[in-house]
Structures are given as structure tokens and as C-alpha cells.
């Protein structure tokens, strides 16, 4: 009853926003896109867009120099075109002259103004300032300098060639923001954002509702010349219980849910990944590759885990097809190879299933002849993945390996992994940007934790040399070949056990159109409409 009342309050308040004039009285339920954010939202400042809960609304509010299409290809945004020097170090971005900030009294008489290259100079300075302490400073770690050449030309000089740099600039950390608003001490930009995006900020009652309205000044048009966005409003609720959010969706009170939660996965999906029959005519399912590799990591400093035979035995010793079917309801790809997931250039599809208990037992026997001790391991995980850990425990004990499961709070697990305290741990890697380098950086020896994302402390000289060569390689085809060579080393050396490559799963009402899934699971609503 409490959640129902909150929903009625939210919807009534949204309708009230549009009931003040005759023109706005045309507003209907089909003009509002509604979703629930169970994880809550801590800020609407793109400089702090560190998780999907924040990235989704920020993607509606802000623009950058470039953007990604649904195929994750870099496309123009505020920069209509760019050039890159032959050495891959100098980028010149030519800006559009028809992108305006959302209206605000601080802009003076016209209440808005055109975005210029100087705004990007300010925005980058802001993210990098120690005073702000943005978690996005790493995006600029390879940047030597940047400057506005004039109003319409923005220049970036890199320290070293980095072919994935344009993809990095698509992240919300690199959004443009206005100095007039950010520098006004009377304005909390966190909760009163002003951007350039297809929607603009209207109301945020924290933990209850967030409402964004259509930006009438937005520059983008569709292929027929119709101005985007189509929707009039976005309404976000904050029910913390995912089961309650699911019930709101089934009752038609919200338009979309994203992802599968154990509380409703069996209700919604069959083991083969298809909708249960009772929902097939009521809702739509949107699915595709997701740049998220689910894995188990070995600490290469641990004497037991340094034995490649044990790592490989564990890798061969369970059936991923069963795991994905019965514990993930088909939402995943169990035919794994290396760390690079399906959906990225550099991915190589596996020819065969890895499951081979005979080979696993042979490897264990070889290891035991040397060790002359029973093999006992501890797998550290959190409660969310306990079902997978228990499945693996049963499968590995059939091979003669004793497995203890250590369940930790998520924050404790993350901290223990980052400080290299665990011998064997449950992890996942969601791409920060759509380039295979982002995954391979987990195994570069100069990225050992706590100074980088190499949580396993894997170190192979051949891998490091290939990684360094790839960073210097501007030619895409040659770079992909290097990525594949590196991924083959990971598959053979097994510093991680890849469990499966994840899939995006979005579920919408039947009347939602234009909501396309993408492998980064970024939500873009500018081309969405409801019939």
C-alpha cells in the first residue's frame, strides 16, 4: 500500500506539471516514460557518474564531444567532426554552433547561450580539479594538454597514442557543463543540473521521485527532420525492493525493468531464456550481448593458485551450459574463450564447450603427485552469487577438490579484492568504454592493484609486450590481431575462470517503441515513443 501511494503521488505530481495551461493540458500518460531505480541516485552531476543508476539520467541531461550509437560506434555529438594526427597524439574537434544549454536565469536576458570550446576547457578543468575530487579523472590520465583554440575548435594532445581515446570521451565524465551555474555558490549542481541534453531537470524529491522534461532547444532531429526527443517527460521512482518494482511493471505502472533479479527471474523467464508463455502477449523482451564478463579470479601470489594445473582443472571442471540455463535462465553465453566478451572487436567465439571432467581429474592427479596433499580452496563471494558458488562447490568436489565458500558483504569483497587479500574470488568486469583494451588492462603487470585493475597480479612478459604494442597501433585490424593474441594467452594461462559472457535483458510494455538494447546497457530515451 505504501508503494502504491508513492506511485499515485508521483504520477499526480507529474500530471500537475503539465496542467497549468491549455497547451500543456494535452499531456497524456503516453508522453511519459517511467522506470524504477532500486539502487537510488546519489547525484545528477556527470563528474560523478560512476555507476549505471547515475549514468542513465545523466545521459538524458548532458552531451559530450562524441557519443556512441547502439552498435557502440563513435558518432559526432557536440563535435560535428574531428581530425587525428598521423602519430595518434593530436585531436582537433570542430564544434556545432547550434547546441544550447538548458535555460537558466544565470545566463542573463536570453536565459541560455550556445556551447563553445571554452565550455569544454572549463568542464575538463573541473573534473580534474582536486577540489571536486571526481572519480572520473582517470579518463584524462593519458592527456598531455587541451585547449580551446577558438569558440568552435577544441584541441586535445595525448602523452602517448591511445586508440580507444574517442570511446573514452563518450563517457559522462567528459560532458560539457556551464561555468555560470557550476560556479554559483547558491546552486547545488548535484541536485540542480543544467546541461544540453534532450531532457532537462524539473523535480527531484530524493528517494521518492525524479522528473525530467523535454528540452525544447535540443539540436538533434530524426531522419525525417523531426526534433528529438519525442517524449514529453521521464518519471523515475525509487522503490528499493526489486520485487516491488517488478510488480509495478506487471501492473503496467512503469514502462521498463532492466536486468534479472532472483526474486522474479523464474516468474518471468523459462530456462531457455524465453519469456514465460503467460507474458508473451503482454510485454516485450529486448536482449543482446552485454559487455560484462563474469569470472573467478586467482591471486597469483598464492602458492596453490600459482599452479596452472589447478587453475586449468577448475576451469574444465563444471558445465557452463547448465549454469547459464538453470541459474541464469538462459541470460548469458556459456561458450567462453578468453576475457574479451561477445559484442567487442577482438572477441573470438569458442569452438567447443570447456567442460571436460576427465581432463580436470588428470590435471588434479598431476598436481597432487607433486603436492602430496589434498587440494583445499576457499572461494570468496557475496550473497548475490551464492547460488553459483554452491553449484561450483558441488561440481568441484566431484573431482576431489574441497571447496569452502566465504560469503562477504559486497563492499568488503570489493575492498579485499582491491587490496589483494583473497586467494580465489568472484568478480565481474563491465566495460568502462567499448574497446577490448579495457578488459586486457586487467592483466598488464604495471596495473597491479592497488595502482590499477590487475587484481590477480598476473605477469607474463609476452603479454605485456603485446599490450604495449597494441597501445601504439593506430591500424584497427592490426590492433585487433594483437588483442586476440593477448586473449589467447589469458585463455591458456587461466589467471581467471570465465564463467559466462553476460546478456542485456530489458523488458518493456508493448506500447514502447524505439528503445534499442546496446552492449553497454546505456539508456537513451531521445528516440523512444509510446503508442
KEKOLKE-467899 format. One record per residue: residue in one letter; x, y, z of N, C-alpha, C in turn. Coordinates in pm, whole numbers, plus 50000, padded with zeros to 5 digits. Layout:
! KEKOLKE-467899
AXYZXYZXYZ;...
! end
This chain:
! KEKOLKE-467899
X500834988050000500005000050000500865012550000;X501965012150079502875023650085503425026949947;X503915016549870504495018849740503455023649640;X502205018349653501135022649564500855037449584;X500825041649709500555055749739501665064649684;X502935059949697504045067749642503895069349492;X503485058449426503335059049282502235068949243;X501085068349314499975077549284500425091949305;X501195094249414501705107749441502615112449328;X503515103549283504425107149174503665110349046;X502745101349007502065103448880501205116048884;X500565118549001499735130549015500595143049003;X501805142549063502675154349057503195156648917;X503465145548843503915147048704502805153248621;X501575148348637500455153948561500255168648596;X500465172048724500265185948766501235195348696;X502435190248664503425198548596502905203448461;X501985195948403501545198748267500105203948264;X499525206548381498125210548382497905225348402;X498935233448383498815247648415498275256048301;X498445251648178497985259548065497195250747970;X496495256947878495735249347779496645241147691;X497795246847657498735239647572499235227047640;X499555228147770500095216947842499035206747882;X497785210047872496715200747909496625188947813;X497335189747699497325178647603498215167147651;X498915169147758499815159047811499045146547852;X499555134747809498905122047843499945112347899;X499455100947948500335090648002501325085647897;X500945085647770501825081047663502985090447636;X502945102347695504045111847678505115110347786;X504875101447884505795099547996506415085647990;X507735085048004508425072148017508775070248164;X508385058948221508515056748364509375044348391;X510335045648480511065033948527511435035748673;X511755024648737512125024748879513625022648893;X514255030148983515685028549011515835023749155;X516025010649172516095004949307517385008649378;X518435011749302519735014849362519845029249411;X518795037149386518795051349422519805058949336;X519775072149345520665080949270521295090649369;X522625090849374523305099549470523525113649418;X523595115149285523905128149226523475128449081;X523255140549028522985142548885524115150348818;X525245151048887526435157748832527225147548751;X527415149648620528115139648538529555137148580;X530155146248655531515144248704531575132848805;X530415128248851530345117348949529515105648896;X529415104548763528595093948702529355080848700;X529505074748818530355062948834529585049948828;X528265050148828527505037648818526285039948730;X525625028748693524535029548596523345037548648;X523105037048778521985044648835522135059548808;X523375064548809523635078748783523795081248633;X524445072048563524705073848420523405075048342;X522395067048376521155067248299520495081048295;X520205087648409519625101048399520585111348341;X521885110048372522865119448317522935118548164;X522665106648110522675105047965521525112547899;X520475115247973519355123047919519615138047934;X520465141748030520665155848066521865162347999;X522875154347961524145160147918524635154247785;X525485162047717526165157747594527665159747610;X528425152747524529865154647519530315157647377;X531595156347353532115158647218531625147847123;X531575135247172531155123947088530145115547164;X529475106547093528525097447154528655083747086;X528045073647147528035060147090526655057047034;X526615050346918525325045546869525035031946932;X523925025746894523545013046957524495001746924;X525325003546819526344993646785527684996746850;X527695007146936528875011547011529955017546922;X529565022746806530485030246721530455044946762;X531625051246762531715065346800531085073946691;X530185082946733529495091946642529655106346688;X529485116146599529545130146641528455133346744;X528755142646829527745148146920527875163346913;X528365169847016528575184347004529705187346906;X530675178346898531695179246791531115173046664;X530955181146561530365175846436531375167946354;X532675170346377533725162546311535035164746386;X536055156646352537355157846417538425152146326;X539655156046355540805150546285541805145446388;X542565135146350543575129246437544885129246360;X545955133846424547265134246359547755120046328;X548665118946234549145105746190549845098046303;X550405105146401551045098246514550055094846624;X548765098446605547725094946702547755103046830;X548435114446830548595122346952547735134846958;X547405140746843546715153646842545315152046783;X544305156346860542895155746818542355170046809;X541795173446694541115186346676539635183846654;X538805189146743537355187446736536705200446690;X535895199346585535155210946533533725210246588;X533325220546662532055220246733530895225746650;X529705220646676528475226246620528245240046681;X527455248146610527145261646663525665263146699;X524965251546714523525252046744523155243846867;X524135241946956523865234647081523775244747194;X522635244747263522365254447370522245247547505;X522665254547610522435249747745520945251147779;X520475242547870519115243847920518935257747981;X517755263147970517515276848016517725278348167;X518325289548204518535293048345518735308048356;X518265313948464518345328448481519785333448485;X520725324848523522115329248531522725332448394;X522065328248287522565331348153522165345248106;X521395352448186521045366148150519745367348073;X519635377647991518385381247924517805369947841;X518625362747767518115352047680517935338747753;X518415338047877518265326147963518975313747910;X519775315247806520575304047756521695309647671;X522565301047624523605305147530524165292847460;X524895295447351525505284847271526715279047344;X526895266047333528095259347386529295262647298;X530435265747359531665268447285532785259147334;X533885259547264535035251347302535545255147440;X535355267647481535805271947613535005265047724;X533785260847694532995253347792533595239547816;X534135233447711534805220547730536105222247808;X536805232947782538025235647858537695237048007;X536635244348037536205245948176535755232448235;X534955224948159534395212348209535485202148242;X536505201248155537615192048180538435196648302;X538675209748311539385215148428538635211748557;X537335212648551536505210048669536635195548714;X536545186048619536655171848654538025168948715;X539065175448664540435172648709540835180248836;X539995189348882540355197348999540335188849125;X541345190549210541405183149336540245186949427;X539785199149416538675203749500537405195749474;X537145192449348535935185049314536065170349351;X537265164649334537535150449366536625141049287;X536545143249157535735134649071536375120949056;X535585110049055536145096849028536495094648881;X536225104748796536445103248653537765108748603;X538665112448693539945118348650540765108548565;X540565095448587541355085448514541115086148363;X539955091448321539655092648178540705101248108;X541305110648183542245120248125543695117048160;X543965104948211545315101848257546355101648145;X545895099748021546845099647908546825112847831;X546135122947885546045135947819547195144847864;X547965149947766549065159047794548535173147818;X547625177547731547065191047742545805191947657;X545015202347681543825205247600543575220247606;X542945225447501542665239747499541605242947395;X540925254047418540015259547318540855268347225;X540955264547099541695272547001540905285146971;X539595283646959538645294746946537285289146988;X536215296446959534885292047002534495278346949;X534955275046829534465262946763535485251846747;X536715253646795537745243346782538315240046920;X538225227246956538775222547083539865212347051;X541035214047112542215205847079542685197947202;X542985185147179543505176447285544805170047238;X545845170947322547145164847295547345153447393;X547635141347343547875129847428549365128147458;X549655121447570551045118247604551555106947515;X550705097147496551035085347415549825081847330;X550015075547216548855071347136547955062147217;X546665064047204545685055547273544465054347184;X544425043647102543365042547000541945042747055;X541765039047184540415038847242539995052247298;X540765062847273540525075747338539155081547302;X538745080547176537435085947138536315078947214;X536445065947235535445058647313535405063847457;X536575066747512536645072347647535875085547657;X535985093747553535325106847555533805105847548;X533275093947518531825092347518531275090647659;X532145088747758531685086947896531125099947952;X530205098748046529525110548101530475119748176;X531615114448223532605122948289533055134348197;X533025132048065533515141847968532405150947915;X531285151647987530175160147946530515174947961;X529825183347884530005197647895529005203347996;X529505212248083528665218748183528955233748181;X528005242248225528205256848217528845262648343;X529845270748324530545277148435529615286048516;X528675293048449527775302448517526955295648626;X526665282848607525845275748704526745268748807;X527785261848758528655254048847529395262848947;X529725275048908530495283948995529615292449087;X528315291449074527385298949159527235291449291;X527755297049400527755290149529526345288349585;X525375295549531524005294149578523285282249513;X523945275949414523335264849341524085251849373;X523345241649413523925228349432523755220849300;X524835220449221524755214549087524385199749093;X524735193249202524405179249221522895176749205;X522095185749258520645183849258519895194049174;X520645202749103520035212549013520865213448885;X520955202648811521855202148695521345210148576;X522265216148505521975222948378522915217248273;X522345211148170523165205348065522705209747928;X522855201047830522455204047692521605192747634;X521315182447714520725170147664519285171147618;X518735160147568517375160047514516305162547620;X516655160347747515725163247856516395172547955;X515585180348028516105189748125515495186848263;X516205191048364515805188348502514535195948540;X513645188848614512425195548662512265194048813;X512155181848864511925179649007512715167449053;X513315168349171513925156749234513595156849382;X512715147949424512445145649564513175132849599;X514315134049663515225122749681514545111049751;X514825099149697514255086449744512785084849711;X512195094449642510765093649608510555094549458;X510985105649396510735107349253511755116849191;X511985114949060512795123948978512055125948847;X511875138448807511155141548684512035150048593;X512185145748469512875153348365511865157248259;X512035169148201511135173848096511855175147963;X511105174547856511625176247721512345189647708;X513525189447643514295201547616513855207247481;X513135218547478512645223947350513735229647261;X514955230947316516075236647239517015225947186;X516675213247204517625202647170517925202447020;X519185200046988519645201946850519365190146757;X519275177946808519185166246721517785164346663;X517755159446539516505156146471516585141846420;X515415135846395515425122346339515625122846189;X515585111146123515865110545979514835117745895;X513655120745955512605128145883512625143045917;X513595147045996513705161146032512885165146152;X512305155446222511505158346341512435159946461;X512215170646536513095173446651512935162746759;X514055158646815514065149446928514095157447058;X513635151747168513065138347185511575138247152;X510995126247141509555125047116508765126247246;X509305120847353508605120947482508575134947543;X507585137347627507505150047700508205149347835;X508295137247891508815136448027509355122548058;X510255121948155510745109548214510445110148363;X509825099748417509495099248559510155086948621;X511005089148721511765078448784511335077048930;X510965064748969510645061949109511825054849174;X511755053349307512895047849382512455037149481;X511675027449434511315016249521512565007649540;X513015005849664514284998449686514164983549662;X512954978049672512754963649657512484960449511;X513354952249450513204949049307511934941049279;X511494933049373510244925749356509074935349347;X509084945949427508024956049420508064963349286;X509284966249237509414972449105508874963548996;X509134950549008508624940948911507094940648911;X506494940949029505034940949037504444953648976;X505114964948997504664977448934504694976248782;X505724969548731505834967648586504734958548534;X504494947348601503464937848557502084944348561;X501874953548655500604960648665500504972248565;X501574974448485501554985048385501834998948438;X502354999848559502575012848621503945018748592;X504865010448544506125015548490506335008948354;X507185015148272507315011148131508435001348105;X509385000048198510554991648172511154986648301;X511664974448299512604969848401513834964648328;X514974965548394516234961548332516914951148420;X517394940548357518114930348430517194920148495;X517814909448545517084898548611517484898048757;X516484897948844516724896448986516234882549028;X516934875949121516484862649163515034862249211;X514534873649260513174873949314512094871949207;X512434874449081511404872848977511894866048849;X513144861648844513664856148717512894843748672;X512524834948765511794822848726510344825848689;X509804836148750508444840448716508394845848573;X509464852248530509464859348402510024850848287;X511074842948314511774835948206511774820848224;X511754813948111511964799548107513474796748112;X513884784248141515324780948143516034783448010;X515284783447898515904786047768516054800847736;X515684809447832515854823747813514674830747749;X513614823347718512424829447656511414833347764;X510564843147728509514847247821508594835547855;X508134835347980507094825748015505864828447929;X505144817947891504024819147796503004829547840;X502724830447968501674839648014502024854347993;X503304857347965503714871247944504014874447798;X504014864447712504484866547575503614876347497;X502344877447528501464886947460501244899747538;X501924901047653501694912547739502874922347743;X504104917047733505284925647741506274921847633;X507284930447613508354927847517509664925347591;X510474916447535511804913847589512844918347488;X513794926347533514874931147449516174925547505;X516884917947425518094911447474519194911747370;X520434911047416521594910847328522854909847410;X524024909547348525284908847422525444920747517;X526074918047630526344928347730527834927847761;X528494939047757529934939347781530214937647930;X529924925747978530144921948116530624907548119;X531864905448159532414892048171532374888048318;X531644877348349531564872048486532664861748503;X533414862748611534604854248624534934851148769;X535864841948788536504839348916537984842448899;X538544849948992539944853948980540854846649077;X542034843149030543064836949114544084847349155;X544524846849279545634855149325546934847849294;X547684853249197548884846249151550034846849253;X549844854049364550834853949472550624842349567;X549474835749558549174824449645549854811849591;X550594804349674551354792649625550474782349555;X549294779649608548424769749546547894774749412;X547494787349407546904792749285547934795349175;X549214795049211550254796549108550374784049022;X549834772949069549914760348995548884760648881;X549364761748759548474763048643547594750748626;X548074738948672547254726848658545984727748742;X546094733648860544914735248946543944745348885;X544494756248833543644766348771542904760548651;X543624753148569543014747248449542004736348486;X542304728448590541374718048633540044724148677;X540104734848755538874741648798538124747248678;X538864751848579538264757648459537504747148378;X538064734948371537434724048294536334716748373;X536264719448504535514710548591534054713548616;X533394721748535531954724248555531304727448421;X530014725048415529234726548292528584740348288;X529134749248204528604762848194527204763248131;X526924753648043525604753347980524514751548085;X524734742548180523784740448289523724752648380;X524884758348409524934770148496524074781448440;X524274784448311523524795448249522044792248239;X521704779748207520294776048190519524776348321;X520094770548426519324768748549519544779548654;X520664786348648520904796948747520764810948688;X520754811748553520634824748487519454825148391;X518674814648386517534813848294517904817548150;X519064812548109519494814647972520094828347943;X520184836948044520714850348021522234850448033;X522884845247933524334845047930524814835847820;X526094837047787526724828447686527804820247755;X527554807047769528494798447840529604792847754;X529564795247624530654790747536531744801447538;X532594800547639533574811147664534924807547605;X535714817947587537074816347537537984824247631;X538374836347594539174844747681538314854547758;X538924865847793538244875947876537394885447793;X537734887147664537004896647579535614891147550;X534554898547584533194893247567532634895147427;X531594887547399530844889247275530294903447268;X530454910047152530004923847137531144933547118;X532394928847140533564937347120534424932047007;X535034941146932536014937046831537214930846902;X537594919146861538634911446929538094898746990;X536764898047004536134885947057536304874446957;X536644862747009536754850646927535824840146988;X534874835646910533914825746960534614812546988;X534244806147100534814793147135534284782447041;X535164773247002534764762346913534014751346989;X534434749147113533854738247191533554743047334;X532724735247404532494737547545533774733947622;X534044741347730535234738547809535064726547902;X533834723047931533574712548030534224699247990;X535154694648073535884682148044536354676248177;X535454669148249535814664048381536964654048378;X537094646548270538204636948259539544644148260;X539624654648179540864662448174541124669348307;X540054674148372540184680848501540774671248605;X540294658848609540794648948705542254645648679;X542634644648552544034641948517544954652948569;X544554665448551545344676948597545464676948749;X544364673648818544384673248964545334662349013;X545294650848951546194639948988547654643748969;X547954650748860549314655548836549754665148946;X548844674248983549174684049087549364677249222;X548524667149254548604660349383549864651849395;X550354646449286551594638549290552774647349334;X552724660149298553784669449337553544674549479;X552294678349508551964684349638551884673949750;X551374661949717551184651149814550274655449929;X549354664549899548374669549996547034670849928;X545914669150002544604671849943544504686549900;X543774688949793543614702749744542384708849809;X542604719249887541514726449954541594741149914;X540474746549872540454760549829539294767949896;X539434781149907538364789749958537954799249847;X536664799249816536114808449716535374819549788;X535844831949770535224843549834534214849849739;X533014852249790531944857949708531024866249796;X529984871949735528944878349814527634870749798;X526624874549872525394866849877524664866249743;X524854876449658524174876949528524564865049440;X525814860749453526324849949367526474836749443;X525804835549558525944823549639525454811049565;X524364812349486523844800749415524874795249315;X525584804349246526624799949152527784793449228;X528174799449340529284794049420528954780049470;X527724777849514527334764649565527284754249453;X526874758549334526894749349219528324745049188;X529244754749186530654751649158531244742749267;X530874745549391531354737449504531004722649484;X529754720049446529314706249424530064699549308;X530224707149199530884701549081532364698549107;X533034707649176534464705849201534744695049305;X533824693449399534024682949499533894669049437;X533174667949324533114655349249534494651649193;X535324661949175536674659749121537694657049232;X537264658249357538184655949468538774668749526;X538204680449492538694693249546537714697949653;X538224700349773537404705449882537284720649870;X536054725549871535804739749848535044745749966;X535624756150025534944763950129534464777050068;X533214780550090532664793150039532654803550150;X533314814450126533384825550222532504836850169;X531354838850233530404849150187530674862150262;X530894872850185531224885950242530204896350198;X530054907250272529284918550220529954923850093;X529174928849996529774933549869530914943449887;X530764952849980531804963049999533094956750052;X532944946950142534124940050197534814931850089;X534024925250006534594917249896535384926249802;X534784937549761535474946749668536784951749728;X536754955549856537954960749922539014950049934;X538614937749966539574926749981540214923149848;X539424923549740539974920949606540974931849568;X540584944449593541424955849555542744956049631;X542754950549751543984950549831544714937249825;X544284928249733544994915749703545054906349824;X543964905849900543944897750021543314883950002;X542684881649886541944869249865542684860149767;X542654847049793543334837449705542494834149583;X541164834249599540264829849491538944837249513;X538494844749413537384853949438536444855149320;X535224858649349534174860849248534224875349200;X534254877349068534304890949016533534892248886;X533424904348841532854907148709533474919948658;X533554921148526534124933348467533164938548361;X532544949848393531674956748299532504967548230;X532464967848099533314977148023533044991648062;X534124999048086534015013548105533815020547971;X534435014847868534325020247733534455008347636;X533875009347516533774997647428535034994847347;X536074990647416537304986547349537904975147430;X538394964747362538914952947430540084956047521;X540784967047496541894971047582541444972247726;X540174976447746539644978147881539664964947958;X539454953747891539494940547955540924935547970;X541734937747870543104932747872543974940247972;X543564952548007544314960348106544324953548243;X543384944148265543324936848392544504927348410;X545274925248304546354915348311547724921348278;X547794934348262549054941248235549784943148367;X551034938948375551724938248504551924951948569;X551964962548491552124975848551550824980948612;X549754973048598548454976848656548144968948783;X549174963448850548924956148974548134964949072;X547154958649140546474965749248547504968449359;X547364979549432546244989149428546415000449327;X547414999549238547665010549144546965008649010;X546184998048995545474995448870544534983748888;X543914979248778542894968948789543384954548775;X544704952248785545224938448775545084931948913;X543864926948942543554921349073544214907749095;X544554900648988545154887249001546674887649016;X547294899248988548754900748984549374891048883;X548674889248774549164881348660550304888948593;X551404881748562552534888048496553184878348399;X553044881548269553694873748163554314883848067;X555624882548045556354892447965555794893647823;X555454882347761554934882647624553634890547618;X552774888447718551514895747723551794910747734;X552684914747823552994929047844553494935547715;X554354928547643554904934147518553804935947414;X552904926247403551774927347309550854938847348;X550624940447478549754951247527550344964847491;X551624966447515552294979147486552304981947336;X552474971447256552454973147111551054977447064;X550024971547123548644974847085548324989547111;X548864994947221548605008947253549195018447149;X550225013947080550875022346980550315020146839;X549435010146826548975006146693547695013546657;X547775022246558546605030046515545735021846421;X546345013246340545595004946246544674995246322;X543374996346298542384988646374542554973646358;X542724968946235542844954546209544064948646280;X545184955646274546394950746339546214950546491;X545544960846543545334961446688544444949946735;X543414946746657542514935746693543274922446695;X544184920546599545004908346599545834907246726;X546374918546771547154918546896546254915347015;X545044921147016544084918147123543814903047129;X543614897047014543294882747010544464874247058;X545674878347027546844871047077546924871747229;X546634883647284546654885247429545564876847494;X544394876947434543274869447492543544854447490;X544284849847387544654835647379545594831847493;X546474841147531547374838747644546564837347773;X545574845947790544724845247909543974831947913;X543434827747800542694815247794543604803347830;X544864803747788545774792647812546334792847955;X546694804548004547314805748136546294805448250;X545064809348221543944808648315544184816048447;X544524829048442544564836648567543154839448621;X542164837648532540754838548571539994826948508;X538894823048572537954813748513536774821948463;X536604822648333535464829848278534234820948293;X533244825648367532024817948390531084818748270;X530814831148226529964833348109530064847948068;X529694850647943529544864347895528084868047916;X527864879347977526504883348017525684887947897;X524384889047920523464894547821522664905947881;X522374916047799521444926547838520034920647836;X519264923547938517864919447939517014931347983;X516234936547890515274947147922513884942247888;X512924946047971511544942147949510704954847948;X509884956447843509084968647830507624965147807;X506784975247828505374973847791505284973247638;X504204967447587504024965447444503984978547365;X503584989447429503415001947355504685010247347;X505805005347403507075012747398507785009547268;X508175020047196508855018547067510165026247068;X511155021046994512415028246975513425026447086;X513155017547181514105015147290514975003247251;X516145006047199517024995547149518044991647256;X518284978547275519344974447369520714977147310;X521704979147394523084980347347523994973347446;X525184969747401526064961247480526684968247601;X526524981547610526974988847729525824990747829;X524624986747791523424988447872523175003047910;X523575012147822523295026347843521875029147798;X521155037147876519765040447845519715053647768;X519215053147645519005065147564517515065947530;X516865076747571515415078047555515025088647453;X515985094447382515645105447292514855100947171;X514935087947134514195083047019513065073547058;X512725073447186511665064647236510325071747229;X509295064047192507935069247194506995058247242;X505825062447286504805052947331503555054847247;X502965043647203501795044347116500535041747197;
! end
